[in-house]
Amino acid sequence: MLLKNSALILAGGFSKRFGQDKGLIDLVGKPLILHVVDRVSKVVDETVVVIGSRVQKKKFESLLGHKANVVVDDREAQSPLVGALTGFESAKGEYCLLLPCDTPFISSQIAQFLLDTCANKGAAIPRWPSGYIEPLQAIYHRKSALTAATKALEQGKLDLRSMIARLRGVRYISTVVLRQMDPKLLTFFNINTLEDLKRAESLLK
């Protein structure tokens, strides 16, 4: 059965700073991955979490239960593009919300807005006034992105921009517009350091 929307969360990375899988880092008594899954579950029909090993699969499945389908990205090369490709292959939705696992303040309102904006398009991608884009908090037409990602990988490209360059009908959404829904744009706040984790804790408390 073809679903309308899927969330693809990339959680294959091991964080040297934290000494464990990034998605399993505790944030106010709840693993980081669950913060993301719970926030997007309101706007998608299914959630797919892409991880990098069989060992990770057991950990994430026991944690997520029925909340998400956990799939292993077992290609030799590892990158966000490769993880995304695995997600596009596994998802059943017509449109996919692609996310990292370390954005605990992902805005479900912005996610819904991007999904609505992507109708009949290849992608809907947030773009900052500087021109910098957010390919890991964007919506993609699954079949189009699957084809584009496969072609990029066949040509030795490992970055998401190489996939996007091969898509037709990409709609860029200014972060100025998104600020109307999320004034501080915390939806893009990701946790890379202990300082980031402490800030996230204080924001949640």
N, C-alpha and C positions, 0 to 999 in steps of 0.2 A: 504494500500500500504506500502510495506517495503522500508524504506529509507535507504541510505547507512550509514550516520553518524548523530548522535545527540549530542548536548551538554547538560549536566545535571548540573545545577548550584544550589548548596545548599544554601538557603537564609533564613532558619528558625530561626536563632539565634538572640536574642535580646541582644544588647550590653549595659551592665550596665555602662561602661565607657562613652559611647556616649549618653545614655538615649533614644535610639531608635533602630529600626531594623537596623542591620549593613548594609544591602544592600541599605538602604535609606539615608545613610550618604552622605552629599554633599561634592564633591571633584571638585574644580574649576567650580562650577556652574552646576554640573551634578551628579546625584546619582551614588553611587559606583556600583550598579548592572548594570547600563547602560554602564559603562566603560568596564565591563567584557563581556556583551552581544554583544556590538558593535565589540569588538576585535575578538570574536570567530565566529561571524556570517559569516565571509568570508570562513570558512573551514568546516562548517556543514550544513546539510540540514534542521535541525530544532533545536530549543532551548527550553528546558524545565527547568523552575525555580521551585524548590521545597521549599515551605514555610510551616510554622507550625500551621497556624490558618486561619479561615474564614475571620477574620478582616484583617489579612495581605493580603489575596487574593485580596480583593477589592483595597487596596493601590497599590499592585504590578501590578494588571491588568490595572488600570487607567494609571500607569506610563509606562508600557511596550507596551501596545496596541497589535499590530499584530506581534511585534518582538519576542514574546515568549509565550509558553503555560504555564500558572501558575497552579500548582497542589498542593493540600494540603496533607501533611503527617499527617494523623490523628491517627496513632498508639499511644498507651499510652507511650511506651518507645521512647525517642528521642536521637538520636546519628547520626553521619555521616553515619554509616552503614544503619540505618533505613531510613534516608533521601535518600540515594543512592538506596535502594530497591524500594522505592516509585517512584523514577525516572526511574529505569529500567522497572518497571511495566507500566509506562506511555509512555515511548519513543517508537518510531517506527523505529529507526535506527538499523542497524546490529551491529554497533560499537558505543560506547558512550564515550565521553570526559567528565570525572567527575571533577568538579571544585568547589571551595568555591566562595562566592560572594565578597570576600575582596581582590582580586588580580588584581588591576587595570592595571598592566603592562603585563598581560598574553600575551605571544608571539604566534601570529597566525602561525608563521613559525615553531616554536617548536611543536605546536598542530598538524599541518599538518604532520610534520616528525613522530610524535608518531602514528598518524593514519595510515600512510604508513607502519610503522614498525609493527603494530599490525595485519596486514593481516594474516589470518589463525592461529592466536594465541589467547590465553585466555585473555591476557592483555599485555600492554606495559607500564612499570612504571619507571620513573626516579629514579636513585639511586646515592647518594653522595658517595665519596671515603670512608667515615666513615662507610658505610653500611646502613645509614639512607635512607629510601625510601619516595617518595612523592605520596602516594595513592590518594591524592586529587588534583593531576594534572596529571592524567594518563588516558589511554584508556582501555576500557573493552569490550570484546565481550558480547553483551547485554544478550543473552539467557544463556550463561555460568555463567555470573555474577549474574543474577537473581536467578538461581538455587543455586549457592554457597552462596549468601547472605541469601536466605531463610533458607538453612540448618544451617548456622551459627546462625541465629536468633532463630531458633527452639531449638538450644542447649544453648541458653542463652547468646550468645556472642553479643557484641554491637560495636565491633571495626572492622574497614575495613581490618586489617591484618588477621582476622579470615576468612573473605570472600576470600582474596587472597590465603590463605593456602589451600583452597578447589578448586582452579582453576588449570587447566592443561595448560601447554604451556605458562607460564608467561615469558615475555622477559624484562629484566632489561636494561635500557639505562643509561650509565654513564653521570653524569652532565659534565664531562670533554668534552664529545662529544657535549653536548648541548651548551656549552660555545662558540662553533664556530658560533652559530646562535645568541646568546645573551650573549656577553662577561661578563656582570656583573650579569647575571642570575636574572635580575629584574622580570622575569616571576614568580618567587617564592616569590616575596616580597608581604607580606600581611599586612593589616592594623589592628593592635590590640590596638594601643594607640594613644593619641593625637600627640605624637612625630612622629609616623609613618605617620599620616595624613599630618602633616606639611612637612615631607620629600617628600611625594608623590606630594604635591602641588608644592614644589620647583622643583621637577624633571619634572613636566608637564609644568611649566612656563618657 
